[in-house]
Amino acid sequence: MRPPETTIAPRATAPLADSTRLGAVHLTVTDLDRSVAFYQDAIGLRLHRREDPVAAMGAGGEDLVVLVEEQTGRRAGRHAGLYHVALLSPTREALARALQRLAVTRTPIEGASDHGISEAIYLPDPDGNGIELAADRPRGVWPKLETLGRPNPLDLHGLLGAVGDAEPVRHADPGTTVGHVHLHVNDIAVARRFYEDTIGFDVMTAMPNAVFVSVGGYHHHLGFNTWRGAGVPAAPSTKTVAGLRHWTLVLDGAAQRDAVRERLDGAGVAVQERPDGLLVHDPAGIPLLLATERFGRRHDLTVSWTPARSA
């Protein structure tokens, strides 16, 4: 998050259950071999399965990132779409190991911030898709959201001190999850009506040009902003531009799915029924999959580490 002048919107009761969570994020990439190597070596994900042009990756449990190759795709421009996907480490030590992994593979980062509620490292994948590697502080020590100002620079050396002289670890911690997704949209008010009133998220922090929503009192499972400009074009076809194909919201069972479907129908939102869930598009054209089950298989892989990206 990067507020100026943060305010807290009035809290309403969220129609989504507290157990609602995020599932796999599907990304368009232009070179599958290159992207798989990056997510393995720099990010530490395991290759769960690959059936070209698709590769599913995670931390050994369910899929976290699914890569789909479109060789003719171009890099994202000034339009609605993905800002970043946050891969959440379960502990500060796990985030320190993620930073250690970036250092070993000599992977450049774009920034690193201490938000008070969390510590975060930002970098792009080879196609410019934004990634945040983060770890939350314990909820009991979170500052009040209304007191959050601009984030402080992250003390990278202090973070690395959490693992001391320990040798680098090949894989991301098995407890790694998709912590949140952050989107570029083209109209804040319209996006709020969709994500709060229709989908059912609870607003946590609202600014004139960015809003953060969640379930269960979390700081945010979803952020959306107009930092690319209000009124930018809608998200382009996933076959023409690298970026977000869809992100996944895992609902708490059929009853919640049916309730969300009723709100979608009432709002006139087109719904595509698929075997893995309900696919919808937000007002900025960004695809969202509403699922009710966990997808992805567990793979216990033992792989020696010779990073392809190290010098």
C-alpha positions as CSV (number, residue, x, y, z in Angstrom):
1,M,0.0,0.0,0.0
2,R,1.2,3.5,-0.6
3,P,-1.4,5.9,0.9
4,P,-1.2,9.6,1.1
5,E,-4.0,10.7,3.5
6,T,-5.5,7.4,4.4
7,T,-9.0,7.3,5.7
8,I,-11.1,4.3,6.9
9,A,-14.5,3.8,5.4
10,P,-17.4,2.8,7.6
11,R,-17.3,-0.9,8.3
12,A,-20.2,-3.0,7.1
13,T,-21.0,-6.6,7.7
14,A,-19.4,-8.6,4.9
15,P,-21.6,-11.1,3.1
16,L,-18.5,-13.3,2.5
17,A,-17.6,-15.8,5.1
18,D,-14.4,-15.3,7.1
19,S,-13.0,-18.5,5.7
20,T,-13.1,-17.1,2.1
21,R,-9.6,-17.1,0.7
22,L,-7.6,-16.6,-2.4
23,G,-6.6,-19.4,-4.8
24,A,-4.3,-19.6,-7.8
25,V,-3.4,-16.6,-9.9
26,H,-3.2,-17.4,-13.7
27,L,-0.7,-15.3,-15.7
28,T,0.0,-14.9,-19.4
29,V,3.7,-15.2,-20.1
30,T,5.6,-15.1,-23.5
31,D,8.3,-17.7,-22.8
32,L,7.2,-20.6,-20.6
33,D,10.7,-22.0,-20.2
34,R,12.1,-18.6,-19.1
35,S,9.2,-18.0,-16.7
36,V,9.3,-21.5,-15.1
37,A,13.1,-21.0,-14.5
38,F,12.4,-17.7,-12.9
39,Y,9.7,-18.9,-10.6
40,Q,11.7,-21.9,-9.6
41,D,15.1,-20.2,-9.1
42,A,14.3,-16.7,-8.0
43,I,10.9,-17.3,-6.2
44,G,11.5,-20.8,-5.1
45,L,8.3,-22.4,-6.3
46,R,8.0,-26.0,-7.3
47,L,6.8,-27.1,-10.7
48,H,3.7,-29.1,-9.8
49,R,3.0,-30.1,-13.4
50,R,3.5,-28.9,-16.9
51,E,1.5,-29.6,-20.1
52,D,2.6,-27.1,-22.6
53,P,1.6,-24.3,-23.0
54,V,0.6,-24.4,-19.2
55,A,2.7,-24.8,-16.1
56,A,1.3,-24.9,-12.6
57,M,3.6,-23.9,-9.7
58,G,3.3,-23.7,-6.0
59,A,5.0,-24.5,-2.7
60,G,4.2,-28.2,-2.8
61,G,0.5,-28.0,-1.9
62,E,-2.1,-26.4,-4.1
63,D,-1.2,-24.3,-7.1
64,L,-0.3,-20.7,-6.4
65,V,0.7,-19.4,-9.9
66,V,-0.4,-21.0,-13.2
67,L,1.6,-19.8,-16.2
68,V,0.1,-19.9,-19.7
69,E,2.4,-19.2,-22.7
70,E,1.3,-16.8,-25.4
71,Q,4.4,-16.2,-27.5
72,T,3.0,-13.3,-29.4
73,G,1.8,-11.4,-26.3
74,R,3.2,-7.9,-25.6
75,R,4.0,-6.4,-22.3
76,A,1.2,-4.7,-20.4
77,G,0.7,-1.0,-21.1
78,R,-1.4,1.8,-19.6
79,H,-4.7,-0.1,-19.1
80,A,-6.6,-1.9,-16.4
81,G,-5.0,-5.2,-15.2
82,L,-2.6,-6.6,-12.6
83,Y,-0.5,-4.4,-10.3
84,H,0.9,-7.3,-8.4
85,V,0.2,-10.6,-6.8
86,A,1.5,-11.1,-3.3
87,L,3.0,-14.4,-2.3
88,L,2.7,-14.5,1.5
89,S,5.4,-16.2,3.6
90,P,4.1,-17.7,6.8
91,T,6.9,-16.3,8.9
92,R,9.5,-13.5,8.9
93,E,12.2,-16.1,8.6
94,A,10.6,-17.5,5.5
95,L,10.6,-14.1,4.0
96,A,14.2,-13.6,4.9
97,R,15.0,-16.9,3.1
98,A,13.1,-15.5,0.1
99,L,15.3,-12.4,0.1
100,Q,18.4,-14.7,0.5
101,R,17.2,-16.6,-2.6
102,L,16.9,-13.4,-4.6
103,A,20.5,-12.5,-3.6
104,V,21.9,-15.9,-4.5
105,T,20.2,-15.7,-8.0
106,R,21.1,-12.1,-8.4
107,T,17.5,-11.2,-9.1
108,P,16.9,-7.4,-9.2
109,I,14.1,-6.0,-7.1
110,E,12.1,-2.8,-7.6
111,G,11.5,-1.8,-4.0
112,A,11.1,-3.0,-0.4
113,S,8.8,-1.5,2.1
114,D,7.9,-1.8,5.8
115,H,4.1,-1.2,6.1
116,G,3.9,-1.7,9.8
117,I,1.4,-4.5,9.3
118,S,3.8,-6.3,7.0
119,E,7.2,-6.4,5.3
120,A,7.3,-6.6,1.5
121,I,9.7,-6.9,-1.4
122,Y,8.6,-6.0,-4.9
123,L,9.9,-7.2,-8.2
124,P,8.7,-8.1,-11.7
125,D,8.7,-11.4,-13.4
126,P,10.4,-11.7,-16.9
127,D,7.2,-10.3,-18.6
128,G,6.8,-7.4,-16.1
129,N,4.0,-9.1,-14.1
130,G,4.3,-7.6,-10.6
131,I,5.2,-9.8,-7.6
132,E,5.2,-8.9,-4.0
133,L,7.0,-11.2,-1.5
134,A,5.6,-10.5,1.9
135,A,5.2,-11.6,5.5
136,D,2.7,-10.2,8.0
137,R,3.5,-9.1,11.5
138,P,1.4,-10.8,14.2
139,R,-2.1,-9.3,14.0
140,G,-1.9,-8.3,17.7
141,V,0.9,-5.7,16.9
142,W,-0.6,-4.2,13.8
143,P,-1.0,-0.5,14.0
144,K,-4.4,0.9,13.5
145,L,-5.2,1.2,9.8
146,E,-6.2,4.9,10.2
147,T,-2.7,5.6,11.5
148,L,-0.9,4.2,8.5
149,G,1.0,6.7,6.4
150,R,3.6,6.2,3.8
151,P,5.5,3.0,4.3
152,N,9.1,3.1,5.6
153,P,11.9,1.6,3.6
154,L,12.4,-2.1,4.5
155,D,15.6,-2.9,6.5
156,L,16.9,-5.6,4.2
157,H,20.0,-6.3,6.2
158,G,17.9,-6.6,9.3
159,L,15.6,-9.0,7.6
160,L,18.5,-11.1,6.4
161,G,19.6,-11.2,10.0
162,A,16.6,-13.4,10.8
163,V,18.4,-16.3,9.1
164,G,21.9,-15.4,10.1
165,D,24.6,-17.5,8.4
166,A,22.2,-20.3,7.4
167,E,22.7,-21.7,3.9
168,P,20.1,-20.7,1.2
169,V,17.1,-23.0,0.8
170,R,16.0,-24.1,-2.6
171,H,12.3,-23.9,-2.1
172,A,9.8,-21.4,-0.8
173,D,8.2,-22.4,2.5
174,P,5.4,-24.9,2.2
175,G,3.2,-22.5,4.0
176,T,3.4,-19.9,1.3
177,T,0.0,-18.7,0.1
178,V,-1.5,-16.1,-2.2
179,G,-1.9,-13.3,0.3
180,H,-3.5,-10.7,-1.8
181,V,-4.0,-9.4,-5.4
182,H,-3.7,-5.8,-6.3
183,L,-5.3,-4.4,-9.5
184,H,-5.2,-1.4,-11.7
185,V,-8.8,-0.4,-12.4
186,N,-10.3,2.6,-14.2
187,D,-13.0,3.8,-11.9
188,I,-12.8,3.5,-8.1
189,A,-16.5,4.1,-7.4
190,V,-17.6,1.5,-9.9
191,A,-15.0,-1.0,-8.7
192,R,-16.2,-0.6,-5.1
193,R,-19.8,-1.3,-6.0
194,F,-18.7,-4.5,-7.7
195,Y,-16.2,-5.8,-5.1
196,E,-18.1,-4.7,-2.0
197,D,-21.8,-4.8,-2.9
198,T,-21.8,-7.6,-5.5
199,I,-18.9,-9.9,-4.6
200,G,-19.2,-9.1,-0.8
201,F,-15.8,-7.9,0.4
202,D,-15.6,-5.7,3.5
203,V,-13.8,-2.4,2.9
204,M,-10.9,-1.9,5.3
205,T,-9.1,1.2,3.9
206,A,-10.4,3.7,1.4
207,M,-8.5,6.6,-0.3
208,P,-9.6,8.7,-3.3
209,N,-7.5,6.6,-5.7
210,A,-7.1,3.3,-3.9
211,V,-9.2,0.9,-1.9
212,F,-8.3,-2.2,0.1
213,V,-10.9,-4.8,0.9
214,S,-10.9,-8.2,2.8
215,V,-12.8,-10.8,4.8
216,G,-12.3,-11.6,8.4
217,G,-10.7,-8.3,9.4
218,Y,-7.5,-9.0,7.4
219,H,-5.7,-5.8,6.2
220,H,-6.5,-6.7,2.6
221,H,-7.1,-9.6,0.3
222,L,-7.7,-7.3,-2.6
223,G,-6.4,-3.8,-3.5
224,F,-7.5,-1.8,-6.5
225,N,-6.3,1.6,-7.6
226,T,-6.4,4.2,-10.4
227,W,-2.7,5.0,-10.2
228,R,-2.5,4.4,-14.0
229,G,-5.2,7.1,-14.3
230,A,-8.9,7.2,-14.0
231,G,-10.6,6.1,-17.2
232,V,-7.7,4.1,-18.6
233,P,-8.8,1.4,-21.1
234,A,-10.3,-1.9,-19.9
235,A,-8.1,-5.0,-19.5
236,P,-7.1,-6.3,-22.9
237,S,-7.4,-9.9,-24.1
238,T,-5.3,-12.3,-22.2
239,K,-4.0,-13.7,-25.5
240,T,-2.5,-10.4,-26.7
241,V,-0.9,-9.0,-23.5
242,A,1.2,-10.5,-20.8
243,G,-0.5,-10.2,-17.4
244,L,-3.4,-11.5,-15.4
245,R,-5.6,-14.2,-17.0
246,H,-7.7,-14.4,-13.9
247,W,-7.4,-14.5,-10.1
248,T,-9.3,-16.9,-7.9
249,L,-11.5,-16.4,-4.9
250,V,-12.3,-19.6,-3.1
251,L,-15.8,-19.4,-1.6
252,D,-17.0,-21.2,1.5
253,G,-19.2,-23.8,-0.1
254,A,-22.2,-24.0,-2.4
255,A,-24.5,-21.7,-0.3
256,Q,-22.0,-18.8,-0.5
257,R,-21.5,-19.5,-4.2
258,D,-25.3,-19.3,-4.8
259,A,-25.6,-16.1,-2.8
260,V,-22.8,-14.5,-4.8
261,R,-24.4,-15.8,-8.0
262,E,-27.7,-14.2,-7.0
263,R,-26.0,-10.8,-6.5
264,L,-24.2,-11.1,-9.8
265,D,-27.4,-11.9,-11.6
266,G,-29.1,-9.0,-9.8
267,A,-26.3,-6.6,-10.9
268,G,-26.5,-7.8,-14.5
269,V,-23.0,-9.3,-14.5
270,A,-22.4,-12.0,-17.1
271,V,-21.4,-15.3,-15.6
272,Q,-19.6,-18.2,-17.4
273,E,-20.1,-21.5,-15.7
274,R,-17.0,-23.7,-15.8
275,P,-16.0,-27.0,-14.2
276,D,-13.7,-25.1,-11.8
277,G,-16.1,-22.3,-10.9
278,L,-17.9,-19.2,-12.1
279,L,-15.9,-16.9,-14.3
280,V,-16.9,-13.2,-14.2
281,H,-15.3,-9.9,-15.3
282,D,-15.2,-6.8,-13.1
283,P,-16.2,-3.5,-14.6
284,A,-12.6,-2.9,-15.8
285,G,-12.6,-6.2,-17.7
286,I,-10.4,-8.1,-15.2
287,P,-11.4,-11.8,-14.9
288,L,-12.2,-13.4,-11.6
289,L,-12.9,-17.0,-11.0
290,L,-15.2,-17.8,-8.1
291,A,-14.4,-21.4,-7.0
292,T,-15.7,-23.5,-4.2
293,E,-13.0,-26.2,-3.9
294,R,-9.3,-26.4,-3.7
295,F,-7.6,-27.0,-7.0
296,G,-4.1,-28.3,-7.5
297,R,-2.2,-31.4,-6.4
298,R,0.5,-32.0,-3.9
299,H,4.0,-32.8,-5.1
300,D,6.8,-33.8,-2.7
301,L,9.7,-33.1,-5.0
302,T,13.4,-33.6,-4.1
303,V,15.5,-31.5,-6.4
304,S,19.1,-30.5,-6.0
305,W,19.6,-26.8,-6.5
306,T,21.8,-25.4,-9.3
307,P,20.2,-22.0,-9.9
308,A,20.0,-21.2,-13.6
309,R,20.1,-17.5,-12.9
310,S,23.2,-17.5,-10.7
311,A,26.5,-16.2,-12.2
